[in-house]
């Protein structure tokens, strides 16, 4: 038996070529399957992240609703206090100022026909009587202790009821400005106790001389 040695390499090359093609196909199939697996693995964390974000948004919305409700409660509380606040003390103090200093008579008088000297003389009476009322019934203190016309610093978190900013108000505290007025704050008020069934709306009774 004789063999053609030239045919061996050809048969060998065709066989390897077929194996090479098969290997490439298997490699492509394996890679495609891995990419699908990777896509599935990646998709799951993304879904979880989206699911986590939804509760966070709901929490933020609930916090906003709670903050709005707190503001509304404060407004209602202030309005209720204003609606139910007694005015007896204010009218009583006004009555005392009328009694001691004739304040209402002065304020209701038409001063256009009076000279500056006459107005000044009346103001001195009001000043003396009003000062007596303050000394007898009200204790006052300055809100700021610095000298007026000096530069001061208004710190962050200041009480806008105690400090009023004027001029070019921009930005946020702390503010640097000039103290124009020290302000006043009542630390105590000791008005006489009203008798039962006393009508505080009667600021000054009508006077009849007999």
Order of alpha helices (4+ residues) and beta strands (2+ residues): alpha-alpha-alpha-alpha-beta-beta-beta-beta
